[in-house]
Amino acid sequence: MNVRELGKSLISVLPVGFRDPVTQLAYELVYRKRHIQGVFKSRQYRGRHGMALHLGCGPNIKSGWVNVDLNSAADLTLDARERLPFADGVFSIIYSEHFYEHFRYPRDIRHLLSECYRVLEPGGIHSFAVPDGEMVLRHYTTREYADHAEAQLRCNPPWCRTQMDHVNYCLRQDGEHHWYYDEETMRLLLEEIGFIDVKRRDFDPTLDLENRRVGSMYMQCIKPKLVPREAASKQDDLDANYITAP
């Protein structure tokens, strides 16, 4: 019996209410170890500027980018809920795809987006995709977006039999999703942090995965070349609530 099987056996004998928290604690211990390793490894990027950051890369590694994830395939295994171990203004572009919905709202996602703002150079681009929450709800109420319905049937588990099953699975995805976005919600969040020129964009085959084209909301914004003093003050307040790994 390997360690993972042993762990599952031990958890199975716990009271039902303990099983999920204990499982999550075990994951968090692994995440913490990987994050500390990633922080130390990030020292190789000190002194560099004009870099490209791929947040939440999973197994999808972009050549020439700094690929960050808790997945061991990443260049740096970092917990993006923590402060990013980079100096201010060292990235010219930050990209992420189907990652931000995995963060608790509003605290954790505000912190991460504020960190993106901090490490971007003035005039730098923040480009990303999240699941299109408005499309999911519009399809439920109007049955529009036939391509979205086809994608649901292809990607969602077989126990999703009704449209409400599909809505709930899209919003929660077995507990992995914490928040769904429409354009209005994401725009307000980004503008509050200090980003400008916030807008939806088209699918970009040089950045985005084809298998996520349907059902994604693609957005882009810019860090202003002159950073308002208020934005810097907000970042200082956020940083005070987080502990950086050694």
C-alpha positions as CSV (number, residue, x, y, z in Angstrom):
1,M,0.0,0.0,0.0
2,N,1.5,3.4,-1.0
3,V,1.3,6.5,1.1
4,R,-1.7,8.0,-0.8
5,E,-3.7,4.8,-0.3
6,L,-2.8,4.7,3.3
7,G,-3.9,8.3,3.8
8,K,-7.3,7.6,2.1
9,S,-7.7,4.6,4.4
10,L,-7.0,6.6,7.5
11,I,-9.3,9.5,6.5
12,S,-12.1,7.0,5.7
13,V,-12.3,6.0,9.4
14,L,-12.7,9.6,10.6
15,P,-16.1,11.1,11.4
16,V,-17.7,12.4,8.3
17,G,-17.4,16.0,9.4
18,F,-13.6,15.7,9.8
19,R,-12.8,14.1,6.4
20,D,-12.9,17.1,4.2
21,P,-11.0,19.4,6.6
22,V,-8.3,16.8,7.2
23,T,-8.0,16.1,3.5
24,Q,-7.6,19.9,2.9
25,L,-5.0,20.2,5.6
26,A,-3.0,17.5,4.0
27,Y,-3.1,19.3,0.7
28,E,-2.2,22.6,2.3
29,L,0.9,21.1,3.9
30,V,2.0,19.9,0.5
31,Y,1.2,23.3,-1.0
32,R,3.2,25.1,1.7
33,K,6.3,22.9,1.1
34,R,6.1,23.5,-2.7
35,H,5.6,27.2,-2.2
36,I,8.7,27.6,0.0
37,Q,10.7,25.7,-2.6
38,G,9.4,28.0,-5.3
39,V,10.3,31.1,-3.3
40,F,13.9,30.0,-3.0
41,K,14.0,29.1,-6.6
42,S,12.6,32.5,-7.7
43,R,15.9,34.1,-6.7
44,Q,17.2,33.2,-10.1
45,Y,15.0,35.9,-11.6
46,R,16.4,38.7,-9.4
47,G,17.6,41.7,-11.4
48,R,15.7,40.7,-14.5
49,H,13.1,43.0,-16.1
50,G,10.6,42.8,-19.0
51,M,9.7,39.2,-18.2
52,A,6.4,37.4,-19.0
53,L,4.5,35.7,-16.2
54,H,2.1,32.8,-16.8
55,L,0.0,32.4,-13.7
56,G,-1.7,29.1,-13.0
57,C,0.0,27.3,-15.9
58,G,-0.8,23.8,-14.8
59,P,0.8,21.5,-17.3
60,N,0.6,24.1,-20.1
61,I,4.1,25.5,-20.2
62,K,4.8,28.6,-22.3
63,S,8.3,28.8,-23.7
64,G,10.2,31.9,-22.7
65,W,7.7,32.7,-19.9
66,V,8.0,32.3,-16.1
67,N,5.4,29.6,-15.6
68,V,3.9,29.6,-12.1
69,D,1.7,27.0,-10.5
70,L,1.6,24.4,-7.7
71,N,1.8,21.8,-10.4
72,S,5.4,20.3,-10.3
73,A,5.7,21.0,-14.1
74,A,5.9,24.7,-13.5
75,D,9.1,26.7,-13.5
76,L,8.2,28.0,-10.0
77,T,5.8,26.1,-7.6
78,L,4.2,29.0,-5.8
79,D,1.0,29.5,-3.8
80,A,-0.6,32.5,-5.5
81,R,-2.6,33.3,-2.4
82,E,0.7,34.5,-0.9
83,R,2.8,37.5,-1.9
84,L,4.6,36.9,-5.2
85,P,8.4,36.7,-4.7
86,F,9.2,39.3,-7.3
87,A,10.3,42.9,-7.2
88,D,8.0,45.6,-8.3
89,G,7.5,46.3,-12.0
90,V,9.6,43.4,-13.4
91,F,7.0,41.9,-15.8
92,S,5.8,43.4,-19.1
93,I,2.9,41.0,-19.4
94,I,0.9,38.7,-17.1
95,Y,-1.3,36.0,-18.5
96,S,-3.7,33.5,-16.9
97,E,-6.4,31.1,-18.2
98,H,-9.1,29.6,-16.0
99,F,-7.3,30.3,-12.8
100,Y,-8.9,33.3,-11.0
101,E,-12.2,31.5,-10.4
102,H,-10.3,29.2,-8.0
103,F,-9.7,32.0,-5.5
104,R,-12.0,33.0,-2.7
105,Y,-13.8,36.3,-3.3
106,P,-13.2,39.0,-2.4
107,R,-10.1,38.7,-0.2
108,D,-7.8,36.2,-2.0
109,I,-8.6,37.3,-5.5
110,R,-8.2,41.0,-4.6
111,H,-4.8,40.2,-3.1
112,L,-3.7,38.2,-6.2
113,L,-4.8,40.9,-8.7
114,S,-3.1,43.5,-6.5
115,E,0.1,41.5,-6.7
116,C,-0.3,41.3,-10.5
117,Y,-0.6,45.1,-10.5
118,R,2.5,45.5,-8.3
119,V,4.9,43.2,-10.3
120,L,3.7,44.6,-13.7
121,E,5.8,47.4,-15.1
122,P,4.0,50.7,-15.9
123,G,2.2,50.2,-19.1
124,G,2.3,46.4,-18.7
125,I,-0.5,44.2,-20.0
126,H,-2.6,41.9,-17.9
127,S,-4.4,39.4,-20.1
128,F,-6.6,36.5,-18.9
129,A,-9.5,34.2,-19.4
130,V,-12.1,33.1,-16.9
131,P,-15.3,31.0,-17.3
132,D,-18.1,33.2,-18.7
133,G,-20.6,33.2,-15.8
134,E,-23.1,35.3,-17.8
135,M,-23.1,32.8,-20.6
136,V,-23.9,29.9,-18.3
137,L,-26.9,31.7,-16.8
138,R,-28.1,33.0,-20.2
139,H,-28.1,29.5,-21.5
140,Y,-30.1,28.3,-18.5
141,T,-32.8,30.9,-19.0
142,T,-32.9,31.2,-22.8
143,R,-31.2,28.0,-24.1
144,E,-29.1,30.2,-26.3
145,Y,-25.4,29.4,-27.1
146,A,-25.7,25.9,-28.6
147,D,-21.9,25.5,-28.7
148,H,-21.9,26.1,-24.9
149,A,-24.5,23.4,-24.4
150,E,-22.4,21.0,-26.5
151,A,-19.3,21.8,-24.5
152,Q,-21.3,21.1,-21.3
153,L,-22.3,17.7,-22.5
154,R,-18.7,16.9,-23.5
155,C,-16.9,18.2,-20.4
156,N,-19.3,17.9,-17.5
157,P,-19.7,14.6,-15.6
158,P,-22.5,12.2,-16.7
159,W,-24.5,12.8,-13.5
160,C,-25.3,16.3,-14.8
161,R,-28.7,15.5,-16.3
162,T,-30.6,18.8,-16.0
163,Q,-29.6,22.3,-16.9
164,M,-29.6,23.2,-13.2
165,D,-27.1,20.3,-12.6
166,H,-24.9,21.8,-15.3
167,V,-25.2,25.3,-13.8
168,N,-24.2,24.1,-10.3
169,Y,-21.3,22.0,-11.7
170,C,-20.0,25.0,-13.7
171,L,-20.2,27.3,-10.7
172,R,-18.6,24.8,-8.2
173,Q,-16.7,22.1,-10.1
174,D,-16.5,19.8,-7.2
175,G,-15.5,22.6,-4.8
176,E,-12.6,23.8,-7.0
177,H,-14.4,27.0,-8.1
178,H,-15.0,29.7,-5.6
179,W,-16.4,32.5,-7.7
180,Y,-17.8,33.1,-11.1
181,Y,-17.5,36.3,-13.1
182,D,-19.3,38.4,-15.6
183,E,-17.8,41.4,-17.4
184,E,-19.3,43.9,-15.0
185,T,-18.0,42.2,-11.8
186,M,-14.5,41.7,-13.2
187,R,-14.3,45.2,-14.6
188,L,-15.2,46.8,-11.2
189,L,-12.6,44.6,-9.4
190,L,-9.8,45.5,-11.8
191,E,-10.6,49.2,-11.8
192,E,-10.7,49.3,-8.0
193,I,-7.2,47.9,-7.9
194,G,-6.0,50.5,-10.4
195,F,-6.0,48.9,-13.8
196,I,-7.1,51.0,-16.8
197,D,-8.4,50.3,-20.3
198,V,-10.3,47.2,-18.9
199,K,-12.0,45.5,-21.8
200,R,-13.1,42.2,-23.3
201,R,-10.9,40.9,-26.0
202,D,-11.2,38.2,-28.7
203,F,-9.7,34.7,-28.5
204,D,-6.0,34.9,-29.3
205,P,-4.6,31.6,-30.7
206,T,-1.1,32.7,-29.7
207,L,-2.1,32.9,-26.1
208,D,-5.2,30.9,-25.4
209,L,-6.0,27.2,-25.6
210,E,-8.5,26.2,-28.3
211,N,-10.3,23.7,-26.1
212,R,-11.3,26.6,-23.8
213,R,-12.5,29.0,-26.5
214,V,-16.2,28.2,-25.9
215,G,-17.4,29.3,-22.5
216,S,-14.5,31.7,-21.7
217,M,-14.6,35.4,-21.1
218,Y,-11.3,36.9,-22.3
219,M,-10.3,40.2,-20.8
220,Q,-7.3,42.6,-20.9
221,C,-6.2,45.6,-18.9
222,I,-3.2,47.8,-18.4
223,K,-1.2,49.2,-15.5
224,P,-1.1,52.9,-16.0
225,K,2.3,54.5,-16.7
226,L,1.8,56.9,-13.8
227,V,0.8,54.9,-10.7
228,P,-1.7,56.7,-8.4
229,R,-0.5,57.1,-4.8
230,E,-3.8,55.7,-3.6
231,A,-3.1,52.4,-5.4
232,A,0.3,52.0,-3.8
233,S,-1.3,52.7,-0.4
234,K,-3.9,50.0,-1.0
235,Q,-1.2,47.5,-1.8
236,D,0.7,48.3,1.4
237,D,-2.5,47.6,3.4
238,L,-3.0,44.2,1.6
239,D,0.7,43.2,2.1
240,A,0.3,43.7,5.9
241,N,-2.2,40.8,6.0
242,Y,0.0,38.3,4.4
243,I,3.2,36.5,5.5
244,T,5.9,35.8,2.9
245,A,7.7,32.5,3.0
246,P,11.4,32.7,3.8
